[in-house]
Amino acid sequence: MQAESSGATYPLPMSPMERARDRGNQRARRMLLDLAGELRDARLAAGTSQGRVARAAGLNQSRVSRTERAQRMPPRIDELARHCAALGLRMSIKVYPEGSPVRDAGQLRLLKRFRTFVGDAYHWRTEVPVTGHGDLRAWDVVLAGPALIGIDAETRLHDVQALQRRCEQKWRDSQLLCMVLVVARTQHNRAVLNEHRDALRSTFPLDSRAVLAALRRGQLLEANGIVLV
């Protein structure tokens, strides 16, 4: 998609979902290229043929050939695992944190409710990179007023310790004065917060009333906080 201006065309910025899809496609292509090279090198080092590897892995030779050339039509995971095993290799797949997940409809509704509580004292900016251009992590919202405040929204609390570590890392890496964790007011989330509030207080000392009172008046927050809305 492109926008036109004075006879020139400029690509429109991608949405968060489009950026995530593009990043995933690029990563998949790099992984397939790297794997293809490793499988080819391992086969040549073993002095064996594609046909022999194919028979040992229960594949046809054309499939082995396409995998070694990283052609489109990527093989299934079970085929790759057998291909590796035939060459004395063990395949391993791991995932690592890299960026912020795309927001779902529930998060958008949660942020909309939070915005009605905050009012217009702060300027509202969405999808702001944590450390600037190129950082795959982003704050769901940054409130700009007397100071910059990072906002992250959680519709359902799960691994509280992992969430706390992730928020602390984003805050340390950013230049923001403080951060607020906005949590949906559900029975499940209230129970989780009741259980873990003492541990979370080291990172988020303030509760809903203190945070919202300061934000409505456009005042600086004294510390990080958690808001249930």
C-alpha positions, -999 to +999 in steps of 0.1 A: +000+000+000+013+035-009+004+071-003+006+097-030+019+133-025+029+158-052+031+131-078+054+109-056+044+077-039+055+067-004+050+034+013+025+036+042+039+025+076+031-011+085+007-019+113+020-038+143+005-070+130+021-064+096+055-057+112+052-089+133+043-110+102+072-094+082+097-100+110+085-136+113+089-143+076+124-128+075+134-148+105+120-180+090+139-175+057+172-169+075+167-200+096+159-221+065+190-208+048+212-216+078+197-250+083+202-258+046+238-250+048+243-271+079+226-301+064+245-299+031+278-295+049+271-325+072+262-347+043+293-338+023+315-343+054+300-377+059+307-385+022+272-397+015+246-390-012+212-373-011+196-405-021+211-424+008+201-397+033+166-397+018+162-435+022+175-434+059+151-405+067+121-420+049+120-391+024+123-388-014+155-375-028+138-344-043+127-334-008+162-337+005+175-317-024+150-289-020+158-287+018+195-284+011+187-255-013+163-238+011+137-237-016+102-225-008+077-251+004+095-256+037+096-292+050+076-303+081+093-305+115+091-343+116+108-344+082+135-321+092+141-341+124+144-373+104+167-356+079+190-344+108+189-379+125+201-395+092+231-373+094+238-379+130+224-345+141+197-336+166+174-308+158+163-284+185+138-256+183+137-229+210+120-195+213+134-164+230+119-130+239+126-105+213+098-079+210+064-070+223+034-091+213+007-076+191-022-063+211-056-081+209-091-067+210-093-072+248-061-051+253-074-023+231-107-022+251-087-022+284-066+007+272-097+026+261-112+022+296-080+033+311-080+064+289-114+074+301-101+073+337-070+094+328-087+121+309-069+147+288-041+159+311-016+137+293-010+133+256-015+097+244+011+080+222+008+043+212+033+016+202+064+036+213+097+017+210+114+012+244+148+026+233+140+042+200+140+032+164+149-004+158+139-017+193+114-045+188+100-039+223+074-013+227+052+003+253+015-001+247+011+036+254+034+064+265+017+093+283+035+126+276+029+154+300+051+167+329+071+135+323+069+105+301+052+075+316+052+040+300+020+020+301+016-017+296-017-035+295-025-070+307-059-086+302-051-118+321-023-122+345-004-155+342+033-157+350+036-127+374+074-131+380+081-131+342+058-101+338+076-083+365+111-090+351+099-079+316+085-046+329+116-039+350+139-045+320+118-022+297+118+005+324+156+002+330+163+004+292+140+034+286+143+071+295+109+073+311+103+086+346+080+057+356+057+031+343+021+019+350+008-017+346-029-015+336-047-048+345-083-058+336-105-059+367-115-095+366-120-120+394-090-140+382-067-109+380-078-097+414-070-131+430-036-131+414-028-096+425-040-104+461-016-133+461+014-115+446+009-079+455+036-078+482+062-092+457+051-068+430+052-038+453+090-036+449+085-027+413+050-011+414+046+006+448+015+027+439-021+013+437-050+024+414-063+053+435-029+071+438-020+066+402-053+077+387-056+107+410-022+120+399-028+113+362-062+131+362-046+162+376-016+160+352+008+156+381+040+136+383+038+101+397+058+095+428+066+059+417+055+031+394+021+017+400-006-009+391-041+002+380-071-021+379-098-009+354 
